[in-house]
Amino acid sequence: MKLPVSGVRIDNPAFPLLQALISYWGITSGVGAATGLTVVCADLVNQPTYLGQRVKLLDGAAAGQDRVIMISAAGTLTVDDPFTNAAGAAIAVTAGTRFVIITRPGAGGGPAPPTGPSQALSFYGDVTTWTNANTFVSTDLAGFGDGFFIGYNIYVVRDLAGVGGAPQGEFQLCTGYTSAAGTFTHAAFTVNLAVGDSVILIHPAIWAAMVALYDGTVYFNDTDGVAGTVFPVGTSMMPSNDEASTRTLAMALGLRKINVYTTVAGGFVVPGAMEGYEFIGHGQYSAMDTIDFNGQDVDASVFRRLNIIGAQGGTGPVTLDDCILVNPTGLRAMMRNCFIQQATLAAGAVIDGLNCAAFQGAATITLGTPNPCNLYGWKGDLVLASQTGGETNIYSLGGSITINITCNGGTINIYGRARVDDGSAAGCTVHNYASLRSVYDVYNLPNDVAENTVFTIDYQSLPAKINSIFLDMSNLVQNVIIRIKVQIDGINFRTIETFNWTVGMDDGVYFREITVDMDVRVTIQSVIAQGGVMGIPYLYVEELQ
């Protein structure tokens, strides 16, 4: 009810004073919540809002106590702190309790008065019941209405032990709130909450302003960073110095970018599952900005300008941009503009590489059973090892490709420009489709005067031009006859060129530009036996037409 006038003369000077000091004088019509956080008065539905004013009890065990009105809805006032008895225990406000709503400047009818930051943007309470890693109860924060705190961030401002240990300083998003008891649900902290821990519920707007200071990124520096998970740790001005805290900050702040600066051997060791993150090296191809996958699940994560080491966990691919693959294992990746020193693929891995190159000598890729492994625009020398199944496709822009004997299954296709040394074992099918390809080997010339075949090029009706044939004669001690033969009729090899090489001539012999769509054979015949088996290194370069 409104301020009563019974017993007060209208001309009594006390009447306007009461009007100035008290906005409403009422009697509760029902029992409030057991948490002591509500005052029930059915008549309030007919009154303007009193949000932000103070309600004072005139009767009962809590007589004389006043609290700030946080919510005014459906005839119920919800206050900031419980009404308590003489022992300090929260008590329900009983029906028939007289109360007043105390006037404050600007209060009364009309729109709801603005609320101060301490009333609406953050709320403080203690953990009164710990249920499990994802649930706690704070009776200090009961009665605000189901779902009220969803989207707020729970910040542990004080660990009961008082030594600053975890979870003090950690954040987790509130994902559920039940008003009656003050029950909160959230993702787990690194250490469970305990009864007596103090928390602050931070409004999403305040949280967003704080997150903005991180510029969307958590910064890691293993040398000049600092410990902890309390703002401003993790900002560019005060980077984090340990991986676990960096992960905690990123998860709590909802940030997905990690800036990595490392000078310590081993680099940033991924401390736990980090799916869908973006890791960025602080410097372009720094010698030490390194990520160690550490066997963790990094599915769908992106890595830029970093050295990559360690075992990749999870089951999905990652994206590598401008990275150096030092020796990762279990690799499943989409790669762009990367250098490769060494890499071992996961079983059945899908690998797509665009404009990648060898780093510090020949790159070695242990293939396993790729499904498939595609390298487009590959540059440099490459060793393919241990393919036991699946398919590998190399589109080369130049360099040598060596296929080890450990490749004994699946299919390997070579395209573009490459010198191919096929040492694969039986069971591995190699197709050399390189448009400009080089083949190198050594022929051991017998100690006789027979015409011996050095090599035969089988074109299988594939038009080609032999760009060059090189023969190294430096080991020979007797004159020889070199013949170039072509299978003109498809059956018999006919000599089309003969060259008599004598001791004392240039050590190297070459032939060039033989355009055929038939098999070609090179033979050597000693005029006098050499006196022993002599090695003749040879190289031929061919262009597919």
ABEGO torsion letter per residue (X at the ends): XBBBABGBBAABAAAAAAAAABABBBBBABBBBAAGABBBBAAAAABBBABGBBBBBABEAABGBBBBBABBBGGBBBBABBBBBAAGBBBBBBBGBBBBBBBBBGBEBEBBBBBBAAAAABBBBBBABBABAABBBBAAABGAEBGAABGBBBBBABBAAGAGBOABGBBBBBABBBAAAGBBBBBBBABBBBBGBBBBBBBAAAAAAAAAAAGGBBBBBAAABBBEABOABGBAABBBABAAAAAAAAAAAGBABBBBBBABBGEBBBABBBBGBBBBBABBGBAABBBBAGGBBABGBBBBGBBBBEBBBEABBBBBBGBBBAABBGBBBBBBGBBBABBBBBBGBBBBBBGBBBBGEBBBBBAEBBOBBBBBGBBEBBBBBGBAEEBBBBBBAEEBBBBBAABABEBBBBBEBBBBBBABBBGBBBBBABABBBBBBBBBBBBBABBBBABBBBAGGBBBBBABBBBBAAABABBBBBBBBBBAAGABBBBABBBBBBBGBBABBBBBGBBBABBBBBBBBBABBAGEBBBBBBBBBBBBX
